[in-house]
């Protein structure tokens, strides 16, 4: 039977969950650093991109698509509406629903952010390499399908 210390050492050295969490912090920080001059975080950038693609977004669907906790999404939406990047749209079918869309100001900040995102993306690609990025894409697609 393996010694307890050896088992702990093995987990500490090989745990994919820990490594992915650490990698997430590094990569998220890289995008945040690049987008910071616009007062934008990577998570908010993703909300802007998804809003642009959806045209009219519903919070529950957005949270599911971006795999964001609804409370976290709600806080981000509130901040982004306050900055004029998103606007709430009345829903004639369901008064409780709070659909939203990108404003002209939101489109403009997204236009300015995309070149900064491209730099962050290039740094991420250089850091991780093509094979790792392909594995990340496969893993995220499998997670969404499952």
MOWO-V655177 format. One record per pair of residues at least 6 apart in sequence whose ideal C-beta (glycine too) atoms are under 6 Angstrom apart, sorted by the first residue. I is the first residue (numbers start at 1). GAP is how many residues later the second one is. D is the distance in whole Angstrom. If there is no record, write none. Layout:
i = <I I>
gap = <GAP GAP>
d = <D D>
//
This chain:
i = <27 28 30 30 31 31 32 32 34 34 34 35 35 35 38 38 40 44 45 46 47 48 48 50 50 50 51 51 52 56 56 57 58 59 63 63 80 84 84 85 85 85 86 86 87 88 88 89 89 91 91>
gap = <97 14 90 93 11 89 9 10 82 85 86 10 78 81 74 75 73 32 68 20 29 58 62 12 15 16 6 51 50 43 45 43 41 39 7 10 6 19 21 20 21 24 14 20 16 10 12 10 12 6 8>
d = <6 6 5 6 4 4 5 5 5 5 4 6 6 5 6 6 6 6 6 6 6 6 5 6 6 6 5 5 5 5 5 6 5 6 5 5 5 6 4 6 4 6 5 6 5 6 5 5 6 4 5>
//
